[in-house]
Amino acid sequence: MAIGPAPVLALLVGGFQTALFLFLRGRGGARLAISLAAATLGAWAGDAVGGRLGIDPIRIGDFHVIAASLVAWGGIWFVEVLSILGPSNASDRRP
């Protein structure tokens, strides 16, 4: 069984975008692994969308980098919004 290049490149793009977000944000917290998973799945979905639309000028083979990066950022921001809107721990409250 051989793994195609799309999941591997999605993991690389998702990891890079998560690392860039962590660098810009300054802290990752416990949701870093969830952000990485969302970015990787988003990059994989973005590649599929980019393949359907066919408008991505930057490609690595058949992998659509721009579309994958945009949807990976969407996955990261989705996790961040859910973490803000979700319930908070009692230890996070400040007196």
MARSEMAR-43931 format. One record per residue (C-alpha): residue number from 0; residue in one letter; x, y, z. Coordinates in nm, 4 decimals. Each point is the difference from the previous one (the first is absolute). Example, Ala and Ser with C-alpha at 12.3 -4.5 7.8 and 13.67 -1.06 7.14 Angstrom:
% residues 2
R num residu       px       py       pz
R   0      A   1.2300  -0.4500   0.7800
R   1      S   0.1370   0.3440  -0.0660
//
This chain:
% residues 95
R num residu       px       py       pz
R   0      M   0.0000   0.0000   0.0000
R   1      A   0.1451   0.3339  -0.1042
R   2      I  -0.0903   0.3392   0.1442
R   3      G  -0.0667   0.2696  -0.2578
R   4      P   0.1687   0.3387   0.0206
R   5      A  -0.3131   0.1961   0.0982
R   6      P  -0.0254  -0.1163   0.3651
R   7      V   0.3728   0.0488   0.0542
R   8      L   0.0010   0.3468  -0.1539
R   9      A  -0.3186   0.0867   0.1928
R  10      L   0.1792  -0.0952   0.3223
R  11      L   0.2967   0.2181  -0.0955
R  12      V  -0.2152   0.2981  -0.0998
R  13      G  -0.2216  -0.0404   0.3068
R  14      G   0.3030  -0.0245   0.2274
R  15      F   0.1604   0.3061  -0.1535
R  16      Q  -0.3176   0.2069   0.0253
R  17      T  -0.0505  -0.1096   0.3624
R  18      A   0.3601   0.0920   0.0818
R  19      L  -0.0477   0.3381  -0.1675
R  20      F  -0.3184   0.0565   0.2011
R  21      L   0.1813  -0.0981   0.3197
R  22      F   0.2808   0.2422  -0.0855
R  23      L  -0.2439   0.2848  -0.0676
R  24      R  -0.2254  -0.0746   0.2974
R  25      G   0.2777  -0.0647   0.2502
R  26      R  -0.1650  -0.2877   0.1838
R  27      G  -0.1576  -0.3269  -0.0939
R  28      G  -0.1421  -0.1550   0.3098
R  29      A  -0.1670  -0.3370   0.0170
R  30      R  -0.1858   0.0475  -0.3271
R  31      L   0.3187  -0.0035  -0.2088
R  32      A  -0.0500  -0.3643  -0.1010
R  33      I  -0.3614   0.0693  -0.0953
R  34      S   0.1127   0.3001  -0.2055
R  35      L   0.2579  -0.2163  -0.1767
R  36      A  -0.2629  -0.2629  -0.0810
R  37      A  -0.2439   0.2641  -0.1257
R  38      A   0.2685   0.1655  -0.2116
R  39      T   0.1073  -0.3319  -0.1502
R  40      L  -0.3562  -0.1016  -0.0850
R  41      G  -0.0627   0.3505  -0.1303
R  42      A   0.3061  -0.0151  -0.2222
R  43      W  -0.1106  -0.3341  -0.1377
R  44      A  -0.3506   0.1345  -0.0658
R  45      G   0.1462   0.3188  -0.1493
R  46      D   0.2020  -0.2066  -0.2429
R  47      A  -0.3163  -0.1774  -0.1092
R  48      V  -0.1864   0.3296  -0.0419
R  49      G   0.2939   0.1504  -0.1886
R  50      G   0.0025  -0.3023  -0.2278
R  51      R  -0.3697   0.0420  -0.0757
R  52      L   0.0247   0.3725  -0.0633
R  53      G   0.3304  -0.0176  -0.1854
R  54      I   0.1000   0.3605   0.0753
R  55      D   0.3044  -0.0520   0.2243
R  56      P   0.3149   0.1412  -0.1652
R  57      I   0.2457  -0.1569   0.2484
R  58      R   0.0068  -0.3777  -0.0015
R  59      I   0.2338  -0.2739   0.1109
R  60      G  -0.0768  -0.2723  -0.2482
R  61      D  -0.3769  -0.0344   0.0261
R  62      F  -0.0162   0.1561   0.3488
R  63      H  -0.1588   0.3473   0.0060
R  64      V   0.2010   0.1983   0.2554
R  65      I  -0.1937   0.3287   0.0165
R  66      A  -0.3414  -0.1618   0.0363
R  67      A   0.1385  -0.2457   0.2567
R  68      S   0.1552   0.2822   0.2026
R  69      L  -0.3184   0.2080  -0.0005
R  70      V  -0.2203  -0.2853   0.1167
R  71      A   0.2632  -0.1026   0.2588
R  72      W  -0.0223   0.3514   0.1468
R  73      G  -0.3764  -0.0403  -0.0003
R  74      G   0.0374  -0.3179   0.2056
R  75      I   0.2332   0.1715   0.2467
R  76      W  -0.2359   0.2941   0.0446
R  77      F  -0.2934  -0.2383   0.0402
R  78      V   0.1758  -0.1674   0.2937
R  79      E   0.0864   0.3381   0.1496
R  80      V  -0.3567   0.1287  -0.0240
R  81      L  -0.1360  -0.3184   0.1545
R  82      S   0.2493   0.0252   0.2847
R  83      I  -0.1090   0.3574   0.0691
R  84      L  -0.3713  -0.0798  -0.0162
R  85      G   0.0272  -0.3289   0.1910
R  86      P  -0.0141  -0.0453   0.3752
R  87      S   0.2979   0.1192   0.1990
R  88      N   0.1754  -0.1656   0.2926
R  89      A  -0.0420   0.1341   0.3517
R  90      S   0.3790   0.0372   0.0214
R  91      D  -0.0040   0.2451  -0.2914
R  92      R  -0.2162   0.2516   0.1888
R  93      R   0.1701   0.2933   0.1587
R  94      P  -0.1244   0.1546   0.3251
//
